Amino acid sequence: MVVARKWIYVKPFEGLPKDENFKLEEETLPEPADNEFVVEAEFLSVDPYMRPYMASYPAGSLMIGGQVAKVTASRNANFPVGSYVFGNFGWRTHTLVNPDKMPVDSKPYVLPSFGKHPRSLGVGVLGMPGNTAYFGFLELCRPKEGETVVVSGAAGAVGSVVGQIAKIKGCRVVGIAGTDDKCEWLRQLGFDATINYRTVGQAGIGAALKEAAPKGIDCYFDNVGGYISEAVLGQMNLYGRISVCGTISNYNDARVQVSDPQREFVFKQLCQEGFIVTRWTKRWMEGILQNLAWIEEGKLSYQETVTEGFDNMPKAFVSMLTGGNTGKAVVKV
């Protein structure tokens, strides 16, 4: 018998999540039945989407999220003991899994070999965030060589990959981030220009964009929304494309009122589309294997901010929401 530890969402978030929103509980798991298997978490992910998504869950629910885990007991031939899997099992140390009872776009899968790279990438550049960058940027922005691409939230798990893919495709890339250290890291990744939005402030973001993108902006990958996106929209070129991945600027605070953008969409004939990455579930391994190939070729780099200990899940979550991570935020059990 295995005793699982799990983090429960006990009180709806108001503003930034606090300790009182979470409770650590234990659960004894039964032995696996036919087609079931048991996993032990190795790496867990904390991601911005968890903050707004939990609003639709009742108090008492398990905190949602993905993890890389090891199969420790199995009566399912597709998930043998000793294999490593990715699964959306939530914030828990051990899970009894029946893949047939999980949604089509959320089924677990055995990780392909990452070679010399750590398995933690299965919750990062070689998992959901990497595929979010790969599909969300290439399918919706449709970048062309020589175009200018702006990425907000550029030093995060998704934005840092988007910018590097844009460079692979021959674009000029401008990254917007919240510290000088993050901006320096983005330049090391190959970004052509960076903007520290905290330094320039709301009043200066427009001028900073003009300096960083003097020919205007063709593609915008938006992770933040708010006044930053308002400024970018004002400098989009004719037929510009905008991929909306997230709006983290208003996940913990009241929504910022911005000017009506419709005029820009009409006269510049812009195209904006939001997305959830599970749209491309049937092509999932395509993104993982292409990002892995780019890593092996030295074209795509990654960085992780690792928090040690399952007890620190809430701490890692809040740190990520307040910009404490560079690259992917991961918790090592």
Wavefront OBJ file of the C-alpha trace (Angstrom):
o trace
v 0.000 0.000 0.000
v 1.262 3.444 -0.953
v 0.526 6.624 0.994
v 0.186 9.609 -1.314
v 0.590 13.217 -0.230
v -1.445 15.826 -2.084
v -2.100 19.562 -2.058
v -5.769 20.538 -1.849
v -7.310 23.835 -2.977
v -9.281 24.675 0.162
v -10.171 28.343 -0.371
v -10.719 30.387 -3.555
v -7.870 32.717 -4.491
v -8.299 36.421 -3.861
v -5.362 38.252 -5.371
v -2.029 36.468 -5.012
v -2.387 32.901 -3.618
v -1.527 32.513 0.073
v -0.784 29.611 2.428
v -4.410 29.606 3.584
v -5.535 28.601 0.078
v -3.796 25.214 0.338
v -3.860 22.175 2.595
v -1.545 19.160 2.549
v -3.377 15.851 2.941
v -2.574 12.120 2.749
v -4.352 9.318 0.929
v -3.719 5.557 0.906
v -3.819 4.094 -2.597
v -5.144 0.601 -3.376
v -3.197 -1.898 -5.459
v -3.609 -1.334 -9.213
v -6.382 -3.269 -10.962
v -6.347 -4.397 -14.591
v -5.167 -1.605 -16.922
v -4.049 0.563 -13.990
v -0.619 1.612 -12.815
v 0.920 3.558 -9.927
v 3.419 6.383 -10.348
v 5.707 8.281 -8.001
v 6.287 11.938 -8.890
v 9.841 13.045 -9.611
v 9.304 16.583 -10.986
v 6.176 18.714 -10.753
v 5.307 21.781 -12.756
v 3.985 25.138 -11.590
v 2.552 27.262 -14.405
v 0.640 30.544 -14.777
v -2.484 28.865 -16.181
v -3.117 27.171 -12.824
v -4.088 30.485 -11.233
v -7.127 31.296 -13.471
v -8.079 27.659 -14.100
v -8.549 26.900 -10.397
v -11.329 29.497 -10.262
v -13.591 26.957 -11.978
v -12.852 24.236 -9.394
v -14.740 23.943 -6.108
v -12.946 24.207 -2.771
v -11.678 20.784 -1.764
v -10.334 19.963 -5.234
v -6.845 18.674 -5.923
v -4.519 21.365 -7.301
v -4.116 20.760 -11.025
v -0.839 20.343 -12.858
v 1.531 18.124 -14.775
v 4.397 15.988 -13.559
v 7.136 13.619 -14.637
v 6.753 10.410 -12.647
v 8.173 6.887 -12.405
v 5.932 3.833 -12.759
v 6.341 1.814 -9.552
v 3.581 -0.805 -10.010
v 1.663 -1.714 -13.123
v -1.001 -3.913 -14.641
v -0.874 -2.023 -17.929
v 1.580 -3.255 -20.564
v 1.886 0.210 -22.107
v 3.255 1.614 -18.835
v 5.810 -0.900 -17.534
v 7.423 -0.656 -14.110
v 10.509 1.534 -14.253
v 9.325 3.676 -17.156
v 8.954 7.443 -16.812
v 5.764 9.158 -17.848
v 4.259 12.587 -18.143
v 0.783 12.948 -16.714
v -1.630 15.637 -15.603
v -1.929 14.051 -12.171
v -2.050 17.262 -10.127
v -0.063 18.247 -7.051
v 0.454 14.794 -5.546
v 3.388 12.494 -4.813
v 1.780 9.201 -5.894
v -1.104 8.480 -8.243
v -3.165 5.448 -9.206
v -3.846 5.867 -12.926
v -6.304 4.322 -15.361
v -5.523 6.017 -18.696
v -8.832 4.900 -20.216
v -10.676 7.062 -17.706
v -8.744 10.238 -18.553
v -9.793 12.799 -21.210
v -8.394 12.317 -24.709
v -6.386 15.539 -24.520
v -5.005 14.716 -21.079
v -3.855 11.101 -21.307
v -0.450 10.208 -19.833
v 2.381 9.105 -22.106
v 5.765 7.438 -21.708
v 8.553 9.965 -22.158
v 10.798 9.528 -25.193
v 14.525 9.442 -24.528
v 15.946 12.904 -23.860
v 19.506 11.653 -24.236
v 21.854 13.483 -21.875
v 19.223 16.046 -20.918
v 17.306 15.901 -17.592
v 13.854 14.306 -17.340
v 12.577 17.549 -15.799
v 12.411 18.916 -19.359
v 9.300 16.764 -19.704
v 7.409 19.493 -17.833
v 9.297 22.231 -19.692
v 10.786 22.714 -23.129
v 10.144 19.035 -23.995
v 6.594 19.094 -22.680
v 3.588 21.376 -22.480
v 5.442 24.745 -22.315
v 7.698 23.799 -25.236
v 4.737 22.716 -27.324
v 2.873 25.876 -26.354
v 5.756 27.853 -27.839
v 6.177 25.612 -30.879
v 2.569 25.374 -31.996
v 1.254 28.646 -30.605
v 3.954 30.663 -32.349
v 4.445 28.805 -35.624
v 0.797 27.964 -36.304
v -0.735 31.312 -35.333
v 1.998 33.894 -35.981
v 3.242 32.180 -39.153
v 6.592 34.038 -39.033
v 8.512 34.945 -42.171
v 12.254 35.467 -42.448
v 13.221 39.078 -41.772
v 10.080 39.944 -39.803
v 10.110 41.513 -36.346
v 8.710 39.453 -33.478
v 7.922 40.776 -29.994
v 7.495 38.373 -27.062
v 6.085 39.456 -23.697
v 6.846 37.367 -20.640
v 9.924 36.532 -22.662
v 12.049 35.053 -19.851
v 9.454 32.483 -18.842
v 9.154 28.831 -19.829
v 7.157 29.597 -22.981
v 8.403 33.027 -24.004
v 12.079 32.088 -23.935
v 11.409 29.219 -26.331
v 9.237 31.352 -28.627
v 12.024 33.879 -29.030
v 14.586 31.216 -29.887
v 12.268 29.584 -32.427
v 11.748 33.019 -33.991
v 15.526 33.365 -34.340
v 15.721 29.903 -35.908
v 13.162 31.141 -38.454
v 15.301 34.182 -39.285
v 13.359 36.891 -37.457
v 14.420 39.934 -35.460
v 13.286 39.269 -31.892
v 12.459 41.697 -29.091
v 11.877 40.268 -25.611
v 10.035 42.028 -22.790
v 10.880 40.899 -19.243
v 10.891 42.217 -15.678
v 14.533 42.352 -14.525
v 17.915 43.327 -15.962
v 19.227 39.818 -15.269
v 16.403 38.274 -17.288
v 17.039 40.711 -20.135
v 20.726 39.809 -20.103
v 19.852 36.101 -20.263
v 17.558 36.736 -23.243
v 20.378 38.485 -25.087
v 22.590 35.480 -24.361
v 19.907 33.330 -26.003
v 20.144 35.470 -29.142
v 17.334 37.992 -28.688
v 18.199 41.107 -30.710
v 16.798 43.555 -28.180
v 15.208 43.463 -24.732
v 13.029 45.767 -22.666
v 12.798 45.765 -18.869
v 9.181 46.856 -18.490
v 9.663 47.695 -14.827
v 12.504 50.097 -15.640
v 10.780 51.924 -18.503
v 7.342 51.877 -16.848
v 3.963 52.217 -18.485
v 4.755 55.718 -19.744
v 7.965 54.600 -21.444
v 7.034 51.244 -22.948
v 5.936 52.774 -26.278
v 9.211 54.644 -26.798
v 11.206 51.574 -25.796
v 9.353 49.498 -28.378
v 9.997 52.091 -31.090
v 13.720 51.952 -30.325
v 13.833 48.141 -30.203
v 11.595 47.622 -33.258
v 12.129 50.666 -35.508
v 10.470 48.974 -38.494
v 7.342 48.095 -36.552
v 6.117 44.716 -35.335
v 4.938 41.868 -37.556
v 4.284 39.160 -34.953
v 3.412 39.432 -31.282
v 3.372 36.473 -28.886
v 1.441 37.697 -25.866
v 1.829 36.163 -22.418
v 0.829 39.155 -20.310
v -1.965 41.352 -21.697
v -2.565 44.749 -20.062
v -0.735 47.962 -20.930
v 2.232 46.129 -22.493
v -0.007 44.516 -25.084
v -1.798 47.815 -25.651
v 1.551 49.421 -26.511
v 2.552 46.574 -28.835
v -0.761 46.678 -30.702
v -0.205 50.353 -31.450
v 3.010 49.524 -33.296
v 1.906 46.475 -35.295
v 2.558 46.500 -39.018
v -0.007 45.896 -41.749
v -1.242 42.281 -41.685
v 0.408 41.663 -38.301
v -0.347 38.435 -36.458
v -0.910 38.121 -32.707
v -0.899 34.857 -30.753
v -2.493 35.219 -27.311
v -1.093 32.629 -24.911
v -1.879 34.241 -21.560
v -2.743 37.385 -19.612
v -0.674 36.968 -16.469
v -0.766 40.696 -15.703
v -4.363 40.323 -14.511
v -4.337 36.835 -12.981
v -3.762 38.188 -9.460
v -4.923 41.786 -9.813
v -7.929 43.625 -11.185
v -8.028 43.861 -14.960
v -6.356 46.991 -16.307
v -8.512 49.191 -18.517
v -6.880 49.802 -21.890
v -7.967 51.743 -24.971
v -10.236 50.068 -27.516
v -7.939 48.233 -29.978
v -10.510 47.710 -32.725
v -9.268 50.615 -34.851
v -5.837 48.997 -35.091
v -7.389 45.701 -36.176
v -9.420 47.354 -38.939
v -6.937 49.725 -40.508
v -3.872 47.492 -40.084
v -5.876 44.360 -40.934
v -4.480 42.505 -37.960
v -5.183 38.897 -37.041
v -5.335 37.914 -33.348
v -6.096 34.450 -32.029
v -6.049 32.896 -28.592
v -5.315 29.217 -28.050
v -5.053 26.307 -25.663
v -2.157 24.036 -26.602
v -4.208 20.831 -26.343
v -5.640 21.886 -29.720
v -2.585 20.108 -31.142
v -2.817 16.928 -29.038
v -2.675 14.714 -32.144
v 0.663 16.323 -33.114
v 2.092 16.367 -29.574
v 5.240 14.331 -30.241
v 6.027 16.441 -33.315
v 6.663 19.453 -31.114
v 8.635 17.536 -28.491
v 10.890 15.834 -31.018
v 11.511 19.032 -33.023
v 12.432 20.989 -29.894
v 14.709 18.124 -28.822
v 16.377 18.166 -32.250
v 16.985 21.915 -31.961
v 18.482 21.406 -28.491
v 20.800 18.704 -29.851
v 21.803 21.034 -32.722
v 22.662 23.831 -30.274
v 19.897 26.081 -31.608
v 17.618 25.941 -28.549
v 18.727 26.473 -24.941
v 16.832 26.081 -21.689
v 17.046 27.172 -18.085
v 15.187 25.897 -15.053
v 14.403 27.410 -11.665
v 14.180 24.351 -9.413
v 12.544 24.354 -5.972
v 13.434 21.391 -3.765
v 10.735 19.523 -1.871
v 7.066 18.686 -2.368
v 6.211 20.694 0.764
v 7.281 23.823 -1.127
v 4.742 23.537 -3.968
v 2.736 26.627 -2.885
v 5.930 28.639 -2.375
v 7.167 27.737 -5.872
v 3.753 28.551 -7.341
v 3.629 32.038 -5.821
v 7.247 32.722 -6.760
v 6.482 31.846 -10.379
v 3.405 34.104 -10.430
v 5.493 37.041 -9.178
v 8.330 36.556 -11.668
v 10.721 34.687 -9.382
v 11.678 32.178 -12.070
v 13.923 32.425 -15.094
v 12.937 29.815 -17.655
v 10.820 26.922 -16.365
v 9.701 26.745 -12.736
v 10.008 23.141 -11.517
v 9.581 21.424 -8.156
v 11.810 18.420 -7.486
v 10.136 16.000 -5.113
l 1 2 3 4 5 6 7 8 9 10 11 12 13 14 15 16 17 18 19 20 21 22 23 24 25 26 27 28 29 30 31 32 33 34 35 36 37 38 39 40 41 42 43 44 45 46 47 48 49 50 51 52 53 54 55 56 57 58 59 60 61 62 63 64 65 66 67 68 69 70 71 72 73 74 75 76 77 78 79 80 81 82 83 84 85 86 87 88 89 90 91 92 93 94 95 96 97 98 99 100 101 102 103 104 105 106 107 108 109 110 111 112 113 114 115 116 117 118 119 120 121 122 123 124 125 126 127 128 129 130 131 132 133 134 135 136 137 138 139 140 141 142 143 144 145 146 147 148 149 150 151 152 153 154 155 156 157 158 159 160 161 162 163 164 165 166 167 168 169 170 171 172 173 174 175 176 177 178 179 180 181 182 183 184 185 186 187 188 189 190 191 192 193 194 195 196 197 198 199 200 201 202 203 204 205 206 207 208 209 210 211 212 213 214 215 216 217 218 219 220 221 222 223 224 225 226 227 228 229 230 231 232 233 234 235 236 237 238 239 240 241 242 243 244 245 246 247 248 249 250 251 252 253 254 255 256 257 258 259 260 261 262 263 264 265 266 267 268 269 270 271 272 273 274 275 276 277 278 279 280 281 282 283 284 285 286 287 288 289 290 291 292 293 294 295 296 297 298 299 300 301 302 303 304 305 306 307 308 309 310 311 312 313 314 315 316 317 318 319 320 321 322 323 324 325 326 327 328 329 330 331 332 333
